[in-house]
Amino acid sequence: MRIPNRILATAMLGVVLGGSPPAEAALSFAGPGGGGSGDYTVSSSPGVVIPDNNPSGVAYPINFGASGLTVGNITVSLNLSGGYNGDIYAYLSHGSQISTLLNGPSPGLSGSSMNITFVEGTGSPVPTTSSANLSGNYTAYTDLATFNNTDPNGNWTLFFADLSPGDTSTLNSFSVDITAVPEPVNMALAGFGGLSLMLFLLRRK
């Protein structure tokens, strides 16, 4: 029986937080100068073999270091090869929010490579039965929009685990892109400031 996505994600998050810190070096989002709104991206090409049949997996801590922003949109791109696509479980987390990206183990998913991008929306998640190598855009099992309108500042985690014995998969590369926008209160203050300046100028005429 398949464990519900959020329960499994929470349990796996507990494995990472309850165990030793991940060996992978912490990464940081790079964004617009001055910490303003716009696209913040992190990418890496680790070429790491995901431990076979091991729930401890591989975790990448990623720091978002700008304040006064909220999440507007997120995409996540993954490139994996070797092993079985259906063995892989993956999630992206920030604070109490978790998005399940890959929901393995899925015995019917027997391809040996993925070059995919997860986007927000109501499209198709990665299939649970396919012998093909996977490419293109998919939606996460838990929509990435779960992060929308939240504060992105602080630590994020991108996690991978191989949950079934057999051949091993290599994580060739990944990227996470966050489109950040000003917090509503900041936008309101900016609008109020602009209105005040306009009134001041009108009074001086």
C-alpha positions in Angstrom: 0.0 0.0 0.0 1.3 3.4 -0.9 1.9 5.8 2.0 0.1 9.2 1.5 2.5 11.7 0.1 2.6 14.2 2.9 2.9 11.5 5.6 5.9 10.0 3.8 7.5 13.3 3.1 7.2 14.3 6.8 8.7 10.9 7.8 11.6 11.3 5.4 12.2 14.8 6.6 12.5 13.4 10.1 15.1 10.9 9.0 17.2 13.8 7.6 16.8 16.1 10.6 17.1 13.3 13.1 20.3 11.9 11.6 23.8 13.3 11.0 24.0 16.5 9.0 24.2 15.9 5.2 27.8 15.7 3.9 26.9 17.9 0.9 28.1 21.5 1.2 25.4 24.1 1.8 24.3 26.1 -1.3 22.8 29.5 -1.7 20.3 31.1 -4.0 21.7 33.8 -6.3 19.3 36.6 -7.2 19.0 40.2 -8.2 21.5 42.7 -6.7 20.4 44.3 -3.4 18.0 41.4 -2.5 15.1 42.8 -4.5 12.3 41.0 -6.3 13.0 38.7 -9.2 14.4 35.3 -10.0 16.6 33.5 -7.4 18.3 30.4 -8.7 20.6 27.7 -7.4 22.1 25.0 -9.5 24.6 22.2 -9.0 26.1 19.3 -10.9 27.1 17.0 -8.1 27.3 13.7 -10.1 26.5 11.9 -6.8 25.3 8.3 -6.6 22.2 8.1 -4.5 22.7 5.3 -1.9 20.8 2.2 -2.9 17.8 1.1 -0.8 18.7 3.7 1.9 16.0 6.1 3.3 18.8 8.4 4.6 19.3 9.5 1.0 21.1 12.6 0.0 20.1 16.1 1.2 21.1 19.5 -0.1 20.7 22.4 2.2 20.1 25.7 0.3 20.0 29.1 1.9 17.8 32.0 0.7 19.3 35.1 2.1 16.9 38.0 1.2 14.1 39.3 3.4 10.9 41.3 2.7 9.9 38.9 -0.1 7.3 36.2 -0.7 7.3 33.3 -3.1 5.5 33.9 -6.4 6.5 30.8 -8.4 8.9 27.9 -8.2 10.3 25.4 -10.7 12.7 22.5 -10.0 14.8 20.7 -12.7 16.4 17.3 -12.2 18.7 15.2 -14.2 19.3 11.6 -13.1 20.6 8.6 -14.9 21.2 4.9 -14.3 19.2 2.6 -11.9 15.4 2.7 -12.0 13.4 5.8 -12.2 10.7 4.2 -10.0 13.1 3.7 -7.1 13.6 7.4 -6.4 11.7 9.5 -3.8 12.4 13.3 -3.7 11.0 16.4 -2.1 11.7 20.1 -1.6 11.0 21.6 1.8 11.1 24.9 3.6 10.0 25.3 7.1 6.8 23.3 7.6 6.0 23.2 3.8 6.9 20.1 1.8 6.4 19.4 -1.9 6.8 15.7 -2.9 8.5 15.7 -6.4 9.1 12.0 -7.0 6.9 9.5 -5.2 8.9 6.2 -5.4 9.1 3.4 -5.0 7.0 2.8 -8.1 7.8 -0.7 -9.5 6.1 0.0 -12.8 8.4 2.9 -13.6 11.4 1.1 -15.1 13.2 3.7 -17.2 16.8 4.6 -16.4 17.1 8.3 -16.8 15.2 11.6 -16.1 15.7 15.0 -17.4 12.6 16.8 -16.1 11.3 20.1 -14.8 8.6 20.4 -12.2 6.3 23.3 -12.6 3.3 24.6 -10.7 -0.2 23.8 -11.9 -2.6 21.0 -12.5 -0.7 19.1 -15.2 0.5 15.5 -15.1 2.8 14.2 -12.4 5.6 11.7 -13.2 3.8 8.5 -14.3 3.9 5.4 -12.0 4.1 3.0 -14.9 6.4 3.6 -17.9 9.4 1.9 -19.4 10.6 5.1 -21.1 13.2 7.5 -20.1 11.5 10.7 -18.9 11.9 14.2 -20.1 9.8 17.4 -20.2 7.6 19.2 -17.7 5.6 17.6 -14.9 3.8 18.7 -11.8 4.9 17.6 -8.4 2.7 15.2 -6.4 2.4 17.9 -3.9 2.0 21.1 -6.0 5.0 23.5 -5.7 2.4 26.2 -5.3 2.2 25.1 -1.7 5.1 27.5 -1.2 3.4 30.5 -2.8 2.9 33.6 -0.6 5.3 32.3 2.0 8.5 33.9 3.2 11.4 32.2 1.3 14.1 33.5 3.7 16.1 30.9 5.4 17.0 27.2 4.8 15.5 25.0 2.1 16.2 21.3 1.6 16.2 19.3 -1.6 16.2 15.6 -0.8 16.6 12.4 -2.7 16.4 8.7 -1.7 16.5 5.4 -3.4 13.9 3.3 -1.7 14.2 0.0 -3.5 17.1 -2.5 -3.9 18.8 -2.9 -7.3 20.8 -0.6 -9.6 21.9 2.8 -8.4 20.9 6.2 -9.8 23.3 9.1 -10.2 22.1 12.7 -9.5 23.8 14.5 -12.4 22.4 17.9 -11.8 19.6 20.0 -10.4 18.3 23.5 -10.2 15.7 25.4 -8.2 14.3 28.7 -9.4 12.2 30.9 -7.1 10.4 34.0 -8.5 10.2 36.3 -5.4 7.9 39.3 -5.2 7.6 42.0 -2.5 5.6 41.2 0.6 2.1 42.7 0.4 2.7 45.0 3.3 5.8 46.4 1.6 3.9 46.9 -1.6 1.1 48.7 0.3 3.7 50.9 2.0 5.3 51.7 -1.3 2.0 52.6 -2.8 1.1 54.8 0.3 4.5 56.5 0.0 3.9 57.3 -3.7 0.5 58.6 -3.0 1.8 60.8 -0.1 4.5 62.2 -2.4 2.0 63.0 -5.1 -0.3 64.8 -2.6 2.7 66.7 -1.3 3.7 67.9 -4.8 0.2 68.8 -5.7 -0.1 71.0 -2.6 3.1 72.8 -3.5 1.7 73.9 -6.9 
